[in-house]
Amino acid sequence: MMEPTVTGPVIAVFASDKGPGDPERASIMSQAGTYFAKRGARIVCLAENGIIPVPLITAARTAGGSVEIIADTSITLPPALAGVTMEVLAEKAERLTRIAQRVEAYVALPGSLASASSLFGAWAAAKAQGRTPPVVMLNRHRAYEVMRGYAADVLSPGLPGYDRAVQFADTIEDLWARLMRLVGEGR
């Protein structure tokens, strides 16, 4: 299968449909995958501990998008994901560093604590490389409300320009618009 042409940004999307939380996570992943792919983004996903964001990947590919998976050694792709580019790295730090090297921005969809932790690990890896890719979190059903409060109360007074590093969106369309603004500033 030939890789689609990437015309938009390369973004890491952190999402999980495993564990407690929003029962709409799979649907949200599908919506985001379709929306991003139709706008030419290349999506980079993390797959670890047997957890793969299948709805995101499937929707993006169905919409003609380009997806790359950075995975640990536990990951075996299901037949539905045959042909997806996957790089296997044994150590978590290696995976997070690789993601940090590949992407222009990070997107956090409502998911598990593990996906949020991985997001911040990748962001820290980029920071160690002297880069600060922006982060946009989909705050659907107040999934990141605590983080939004932290950003407003703690980051804003001590980190000038924090709003260019971390933003929150309530819809996928708003998330994309914010992402494009932030990525455009960094290009």
KOLBA-89472 format. One line per field, with one value per residue (C-alpha): residue number from 1; residue in three letters; x, y, z. Coordinates in Angstrom, 2 decimals. Each point is the difference from the previous one (the first is absolute). Example, Ala and Ser with C-alpha at 12.3 -4.5 7.8 and 13.67 -1.06 7.14 Angstrom:
resi	[1 | 2] .
resn	[ALA | SER] .
xx	[12.30 | 1.37] .
yy	[-4.50 | 3.44] .
zz	[7.80 | -0.66] .
# end
This chain:
resi	[1 | 2 | 3 | 4 | 5 | 6 | 7 | 8 | 9 | 10 | 11 | 12 | 13 | 14 | 15 | 16 | 17 | 18 | 19 | 20 | 21 | 22 | 23 | 24 | 25 | 26 | 27 | 28 | 29 | 30 | 31 | 32 | 33 | 34 | 35 | 36 | 37 | 38 | 39 | 40 | 41 | 42 | 43 | 44 | 45 | 46 | 47 | 48 | 49 | 50 | 51 | 52 | 53 | 54 | 55 | 56 | 57 | 58 | 59 | 60 | 61 | 62 | 63 | 64 | 65 | 66 | 67 | 68 | 69 | 70 | 71 | 72 | 73 | 74 | 75 | 76 | 77 | 78 | 79 | 80 | 81 | 82 | 83 | 84 | 85 | 86 | 87 | 88 | 89 | 90 | 91 | 92 | 93 | 94 | 95 | 96 | 97 | 98 | 99 | 100 | 101 | 102 | 103 | 104 | 105 | 106 | 107 | 108 | 109 | 110 | 111 | 112 | 113 | 114 | 115 | 116 | 117 | 118 | 119 | 120 | 121 | 122 | 123 | 124 | 125 | 126 | 127 | 128 | 129 | 130 | 131 | 132 | 133 | 134 | 135 | 136 | 137 | 138 | 139 | 140 | 141 | 142 | 143 | 144 | 145 | 146 | 147 | 148 | 149 | 150 | 151 | 152 | 153 | 154 | 155 | 156 | 157 | 158 | 159 | 160 | 161 | 162 | 163 | 164 | 165 | 166 | 167 | 168 | 169 | 170 | 171 | 172 | 173 | 174 | 175 | 176 | 177 | 178 | 179 | 180 | 181 | 182 | 183 | 184 | 185 | 186 | 187] .
resn	[MET | MET | GLU | PRO | THR | VAL | THR | GLY | PRO | VAL | ILE | ALA | VAL | PHE | ALA | SER | ASP | LYS | GLY | PRO | GLY | ASP | PRO | GLU | ARG | ALA | SER | ILE | MET | SER | GLN | ALA | GLY | THR | TYR | PHE | ALA | LYS | ARG | GLY | ALA | ARG | ILE | VAL | CYS | LEU | ALA | GLU | ASN | GLY | ILE | ILE | PRO | VAL | PRO | LEU | ILE | THR | ALA | ALA | ARG | THR | ALA | GLY | GLY | SER | VAL | GLU | ILE | ILE | ALA | ASP | THR | SER | ILE | THR | LEU | PRO | PRO | ALA | LEU | ALA | GLY | VAL | THR | MET | GLU | VAL | LEU | ALA | GLU | LYS | ALA | GLU | ARG | LEU | THR | ARG | ILE | ALA | GLN | ARG | VAL | GLU | ALA | TYR | VAL | ALA | LEU | PRO | GLY | SER | LEU | ALA | SER | ALA | SER | SER | LEU | PHE | GLY | ALA | TRP | ALA | ALA | ALA | LYS | ALA | GLN | GLY | ARG | THR | PRO | PRO | VAL | VAL | MET | LEU | ASN | ARG | HIS | ARG | ALA | TYR | GLU | VAL | MET | ARG | GLY | TYR | ALA | ALA | ASP | VAL | LEU | SER | PRO | GLY | LEU | PRO | GLY | TYR | ASP | ARG | ALA | VAL | GLN | PHE | ALA | ASP | THR | ILE | GLU | ASP | LEU | TRP | ALA | ARG | LEU | MET | ARG | LEU | VAL | GLY | GLU | GLY | ARG] .
xx	[0.00 | 1.37 | 0.34 | -2.28 | 1.61 | 0.34 | -0.98 | -0.76 | 1.96 | 1.46 | -1.87 | 0.23 | -3.44 | -0.22 | -3.18 | -1.23 | -3.35 | 0.98 | -0.81 | -2.51 | -1.05 | -2.10 | -1.96 | 0.14 | 3.80 | -0.04 | -2.46 | 2.11 | 3.11 | -1.84 | -1.21 | 3.47 | 1.71 | -2.36 | 0.16 | 3.82 | 0.51 | -2.33 | 2.15 | 3.24 | 1.56 | 2.36 | -0.98 | 2.57 | -1.40 | 1.51 | -0.95 | 1.10 | -0.93 | -2.28 | -2.03 | -0.35 | -2.28 | -1.72 | -3.03 | 2.28 | 2.28 | -2.82 | -1.95 | 3.05 | 0.97 | -3.59 | 0.02 | 3.23 | 2.32 | 3.52 | 0.69 | 3.18 | 0.14 | 2.85 | -0.40 | 1.44 | 0.81 | -3.44 | -1.80 | -1.25 | -2.13 | -3.41 | -0.65 | -2.12 | 3.17 | 2.19 | 2.23 | 0.19 | 3.57 | 1.15 | 3.31 | 0.65 | 2.22 | 0.51 | 0.46 | -2.68 | 2.53 | 1.02 | -3.62 | -0.72 | 3.21 | -0.84 | -3.45 | 1.53 | 2.38 | -2.77 | -2.77 | -0.86 | -2.78 | -1.80 | -3.71 | -1.59 | -3.38 | -2.03 | 1.52 | 1.79 | 2.50 | 2.62 | -0.56 | 0.20 | 3.20 | 1.49 | -0.95 | 1.94 | 2.91 | 0.23 | -0.32 | 2.84 | 2.09 | -0.52 | 0.91 | 3.26 | 0.69 | -0.45 | -3.47 | -3.40 | -2.69 | -3.43 | -2.56 | -3.74 | -2.32 | -3.58 | -1.88 | -3.12 | -2.17 | 2.53 | 2.64 | 2.85 | -1.74 | 2.50 | 2.86 | -1.77 | -0.28 | 3.65 | 1.06 | -2.03 | 0.99 | 3.58 | 1.50 | -1.37 | 1.68 | 3.38 | 0.36 | -0.39 | -1.61 | -1.29 | -3.09 | 2.22 | 1.14 | -3.21 | -3.57 | -3.37 | -2.82 | -3.59 | -0.54 | 2.16 | -0.50 | 1.19 | 2.92 | 1.09 | -0.29 | 2.11 | 2.52 | 0.38 | 0.48 | 2.66 | 1.82 | -0.08 | 1.74 | 2.74 | 0.70] .
yy	[0.00 | 3.40 | 2.65 | 3.02 | 3.38 | 1.96 | 3.63 | 0.93 | -0.30 | -3.14 | -0.40 | -2.49 | -1.01 | -1.48 | -2.00 | -3.17 | -1.72 | -2.35 | 0.40 | 2.18 | 3.32 | 1.43 | -2.75 | 2.13 | -0.20 | -2.39 | 2.28 | 3.07 | -1.76 | -0.87 | 3.57 | 1.42 | -2.50 | 0.82 | 3.76 | 0.14 | -2.32 | 2.03 | 3.04 | -1.71 | -0.63 | -2.90 | -1.66 | -1.61 | -2.28 | -1.75 | -3.64 | -1.63 | -2.79 | -1.59 | 3.22 | 1.38 | 2.97 | -2.08 | 2.29 | 3.00 | -1.88 | -1.71 | 3.22 | 1.94 | -2.67 | -0.33 | 3.77 | -0.35 | 1.13 | -0.96 | -1.71 | -1.15 | -2.05 | 0.11 | -3.20 | -2.14 | -3.67 | -1.13 | 1.38 | -2.25 | 1.81 | -1.48 | -0.93 | 3.15 | 2.08 | -1.91 | 2.37 | 2.67 | 1.15 | -1.15 | 0.58 | -2.23 | 1.35 | -2.01 | 2.84 | 2.54 | 2.86 | -0.97 | 0.01 | 3.40 | 1.46 | -1.37 | 1.57 | 3.30 | -0.12 | -0.71 | 2.44 | 3.68 | -0.10 | -2.20 | -0.72 | -1.54 | -1.62 | -1.07 | -3.29 | -1.76 | 1.28 | -2.04 | 1.99 | 3.31 | -1.15 | -0.98 | 3.38 | 1.83 | -2.44 | 0.78 | 3.72 | -0.21 | -1.95 | 2.80 | 2.58 | -1.93 | 0.34 | 3.77 | -0.04 | 0.88 | -1.39 | 1.35 | -2.20 | 0.25 | -2.04 | -0.88 | 0.86 | -1.94 | -0.76 | 1.96 | -2.71 | 2.48 | 2.51 | -0.52 | 0.63 | 3.11 | 1.32 | -0.82 | 1.84 | 3.07 | 0.05 | -1.27 | 0.30 | 3.40 | 2.07 | -1.73 | -0.92 | 2.88 | -1.16 | -3.25 | 0.38 | -0.63 | -3.28 | -1.45 | 0.59 | -1.63 | -0.52 | -1.13 | -1.39 | -1.74 | 2.92 | 2.47 | -2.29 | -0.03 | 3.79 | 0.52 | -2.57 | 1.70 | 3.38 | -1.38 | -2.06 | 2.94 | 2.17 | -2.62 | -0.44] .
zz	[0.00 | -0.98 | 2.72 | -0.45 | -0.58 | 3.22 | -0.47 | 3.59 | 3.22 | 1.53 | 3.29 | 2.82 | 1.21 | 3.48 | 0.53 | 1.62 | 0.08 | 2.84 | 3.67 | 1.82 | -1.44 | -2.77 | -1.79 | -3.18 | -0.29 | -2.98 | -1.81 | 0.80 | -1.34 | -3.22 | -0.46 | 0.63 | -2.31 | -2.84 | 0.55 | 0.21 | -2.99 | -2.21 | 0.76 | -1.00 | 3.40 | 0.60 | 3.27 | 2.26 | 2.73 | 2.97 | 0.54 | 3.23 | 2.38 | -2.56 | -0.44 | -3.52 | -0.87 | -2.71 | -0.54 | -0.62 | -2.40 | -1.88 | -0.49 | -1.14 | -2.52 | -1.27 | -0.62 | -2.01 | 2.78 | 0.91 | 3.34 | 1.68 | 3.20 | 2.52 | 2.01 | 2.73 | -0.48 | 1.24 | -3.04 | -2.77 | -2.51 | -0.78 | -3.64 | -0.44 | 0.50 | -2.46 | -1.89 | 2.72 | 0.57 | 3.43 | 1.74 | 3.02 | 2.78 | 3.18 | 2.50 | 0.91 | -0.02 | -3.56 | -1.15 | 1.52 | -1.42 | -3.45 | 0.12 | 1.11 | -2.99 | -2.50 | 0.83 | -0.14 | 2.60 | 2.49 | 0.29 | 3.08 | -0.40 | 3.03 | 1.09 | 2.75 | 2.52 | -1.89 | -3.22 | 1.90 | 1.68 | -3.36 | -1.44 | 2.68 | -0.32 | -3.73 | 0.67 | 2.54 | -2.54 | -2.53 | 2.63 | 0.63 | -3.74 | 0.27 | -1.62 | 1.41 | -2.30 | 0.91 | 1.75 | -0.63 | 2.21 | -0.94 | 3.17 | -1.00 | 3.04 | 2.08 | -0.45 | 0.50 | 2.24 | 2.82 | -2.44 | -1.30 | 3.55 | 0.68 | -3.15 | 0.92 | 3.68 | -0.02 | -3.48 | -1.00 | 2.75 | -0.25 | -3.66 | -2.43 | -3.23 | 1.53 | -2.19 | -3.04 | 1.58 | 1.42 | -1.13 | 0.52 | -2.46 | 0.44 | -3.51 | -2.58 | -2.39 | 2.64 | 0.84 | -3.66 | -0.31 | 3.12 | -1.18 | -3.39 | 1.65 | 2.36 | -2.62 | -2.39 | 2.64 | 0.33 | -3.73] .
# end
